[in-house]
Amino acid sequence: MTTIARIETFLVAPRWLFVRVETGSGIVGWGEATCEGRSETVRAAVHQLAELLVGRDALRIEDHWQVMTKGSFYRGGPILASAVAGLDQALWDIAGKHFGAPVHQLLGGPVRDRIRVYGWVGGDEPGEVRDHIAAQVEAGLTAVKMNASGRMSPVASVAELDGVIGRVAAAREVLGNHRDVAVDLHGRFTLANARRLAPLLEPYRPMFIEEPVVPENSHLIGAFVGSTTVPVSTGERLYSRQEFLPVFQAGIAVAQPDLSHAGGITEVRKIAALADVYDVQLAPHCPLGPIALAACLQVGFATPNYLIQEQSLGIHYNRGADVLDYCADKTPLTFVDGHVERLTAPGLGIEIDDAQVRAADKKGHAWRSPVWRHRDGSYAEW
């Protein structure tokens, strides 16, 4: 019996929201509905959506996705999309366990045997960048991503621009020509600043420049794409095919939907198919936990236009718990030569430690995004 019997949520350190769906026959599926800084709100949305699922067949995943996303007059946005994403991941986990197959097998079977991963590096000074990247290289990674800057003035000074170039130059020096660096503008740059910076970065040949403008200014991204030969990426704050379509049409090279924000496995597979029409590669956003990472990888193993996968092992956000801490067996998510080998266990391919998650939920968390201000006291993009 695959009837959904119970849905639970767990707010666990460092900033994650896990979803547990159990069927009448005892099959348990896990999902991650984390929405950084808003997970308590998403938790309420998950329990409201549970009204649509409990008592119904867990294997009707597409139908559940349609009802959850369209069954209310007011639709969309990061809260609803994240709640749907966590539940959708859990339903795919159940389906895989029910049929005794990894999710990628249910999505059409594997198109690759391993997926390349990258890590995040910080460092406000070039020397720190060198040290942090050297540590990632020592760990076996062949690609890293770095923030271009901290707080950025609306019209950047020469010193601000030179600071970005100095850090990227330091990264390239450590990485050499056989490894990659991506540069994340994080929506902190105005279009004018981003266009000034891009030509200065071209000699260092970044793998991509990420989120050059905030997502609500996606109508401007075409002007940035046209100003540089560096591949342009965006999408961690876009939640549907409809929101991705304009940036595909604008000429981005890499799409970065988040499996815990953009409607889960069901919607990201459709985003990937649409991306393929525009010759766009997928590199899903995932500075999150093990369930989100496993969901990303399952999509990646079955998706031809899949470039690389972000992962957050050891990232500065992970205070109180790291990516693998809630896994009963850490082996499936072990990195080998900068890659994750194809997951073969049923469902999402990982086993979550139920007792540890329940214990962590008793402590919970209240993670919030920082609020930055410019020197004149006005709000600054974080």
Secondary structure, 3 states (H helix, E strand, C coil): CCEEEEEEEEEECCCEEEEEEEECCCCEEEEECCCCCCHHHHHHHHHHHHHHHCCCECCCHHHHHHHHHHCCCCCCCHHHHHHHHHHHHHHHHHHHHHHCCEHHHHCCCCCCCEEEEEEEECCCCHHHHHHHHHHHHHCCCCEEEEECCCCCCCCCCHHHHHHHHHHHHHHHHHHCCCCEEEEECCCCCCHHHHHHHHHHHHHHCCCCEECCCCHHHHHHHHHHHCCCCCCEEECCCCCCHHHHHHHHHHCCCEECCECCCCCHHHHHHHHHHHHHHCCCEECCECCCCHHHHHHHHHHHHCCCCECCEECCCCCCCCCCCCCCCCECCCHHHCEECCEEECCCCCECCCCECHHHHHHHHHHCCCCCCCCEECCCCCEECC
